[in-house]
Amino acid sequence: MRTSEHIILSAGEKARRKAFGLLGRAFLFTVTSVAAMAVLAILFFIARDAWPFFSDRGVGDFFFSKAWYPAHQPPQFGAAAIFAGSLLVTGAAVVLAVPPGVFAALCMSDILPFNVRQVLKPVIEMLAAIPSVAYGFFALVVLAPLLQESGGRVLAAAWWVLALPALFLASVVAADLLTPGRLSHAAHRLARTLLTLCFLSLSLALLAHVGRVLGGLQVASGVNALTASVILGVMALPTIVSVSEDALQAAGRELREGSYALGATRAETLVKVVFPAALSGVFSAVLLGVMRALGETMVVWMASGNAAQIPKPWYNLLQPVRTLTATIAGDMGEADQMTGSAHYHVLFAMGLCLLLFSFTCNLAGEWIVTRQRKRLRGG
Amino acid sequence: MRVSLLVAGLVAGCAVAQAQDKLVLDGSTTVGPIAKAFAESYMRQNPGVNITVSESGSGNGAKALLNGTCDIADLSRDLKDTERKAMAEKGVKPVAHVVAYDALPVLVHPSNKVKGLTIDQLRGIFTGKIKNWSEVGGSDLAIVVISRDTNSGTFETFKDMVLGHEAKIVESAEYTGSNGGIRQRVQMTKGAIGYAGLGFVDKSVKALEVNGIAPSAETALDKSYPIARPLFMFTNGEPAAESLAAKFIGMSRTEKGREIIEEIGFVPVPAKK
């Protein structure tokens, strides 16, 4: 009888336990929602302070005018040049960081021996631990003077070092792909060799020409979009390498073994099987890198020159530019909060744009990953 | 840091302090360092006194004085007519006290052949009409314009005194967040031109003559150097003799106060003869 007393609960006990259960769940739910609420709260407060700017001055000037004179009387808040600066610096950083980042990830996941990878990955990830002000300082006292003193030569040297192996690889691969297949073995080899030689000499000519053009350049100011992009690229590198490498690893051993079993070489396995399978992961790595570069503040404030202009021509990375983040950081100090001036609210408008862009990037990343996962499952 | 610690400590210890042991300053970021150093020194000598210094800009300093939220307003410029009018309407009687002078030397790379510029040439350079040093007697080198960020009092002074009200600074101008940053950029950029406080001139950069006058403490004081200005502390009415505000502002005439001002890089007001 005693046992049944313990198993069958009285109505009061039942209600009590139910209440406790509910309470526990409510507590856990609250804790979990704090994180989500924080995001919403940030969005709300930034939007609240951005709103007066848009309602007073509309959106046209903000997005389409280049006239950024916040301290002039009357002030002008055209942020087009600043948006362009952010895009230019971020875009260049991504172009500089993605190819080496993805190659490094491929190399670590599939080519280097396991124990080398175990050492290399943490070392690369350490790049992310260096404070951004240290990167900025490096840009200011090492990179900028170097570019200024011997800008052309440095650029030419960097071009040769980066482009020579890339173009060599591209020539070989292109020749291989373009060689007609329906030939005898000897003819096939001959055609491929000829094509390779042809592509190689073409790329050598290109290399030499661009190298000569770059070598003749004069850099007036070492603090410019290029300096900022190079440093941002290095800062985005650990994210890109680490996340891509994880994605390539996650493609799985079975996939690789299956490919080898069908007689594919390692190169074919890498390029045609593993990489496509990991593409969504690599893509989200790139998006994370974009967001890292876009949101970085200290380095661009120190190394981009902060001139509110669109370079002429627009791809001229050797001119100083101003970015959204640097503008917010640099101008917030004295934009008067108490009176809530337009200068104060325009900075929030910029923050809101950055935030919305990050959200979009995040959502796009999520969407691509889910879609890819479905496709891989054969859905 | 030390100031805030002191303030925190004193706030705790001073719950019973009388109103006259408290002084609130607000205003210019240029005058702020002087006020902070004065406050630190004063509070060390007079424990039990609580002085807080905020730096929200000259305009906000004037507003704070108008609204009675500060005892002393730090301004790196004189009051504007609109501000004086608003104060008159509210019965606030602003009294100006000059605590120091500030000169803005124009800095170029030491290798630059140009010795001096006129204000007109400076305006041409900073508005982008003059783009090459050869146009003002230098070698054939593109001019790199470097400015303080648009929020600084230094920028405002330079803009008022050199560019005037209508002119806009050239859009390719680079902006740097500190006087030290300006000097750093100028000393490593051959074509650079920038401006910073008097305390930031050293051998690594060359200070140009403006309208034929080299910047120095003397030329700032006798007003012959054109880019110089007095720095103010404004009070509501003349502070009573022996009051905390009077003593605090009076520090700028003491030996210690003059030392502090020189250390920060400004020119102390000459002793009364």
Interface residues (C-beta under 8 A of the other chain):
Chain A: K66 W68 Y69 P70 A71 H72 Q73 A81 L140 V141 A144 P145 Q148 A220 S221 G222 V223 W301 G305 N306 A307 A308 Q309 Q319 P320 R322 G330 D331 G333 E334 A335 D336 M338 T339
Chain B: T29 E55 S56 G57 G59 N60 K63 A142 V144 D149 T150 N151 S152 F155 E156 K159 H165 K168 I169 E171 S172 A173 E174 Y175 T176 G177 Q184 R185 M188 T189 K190 G191 A192
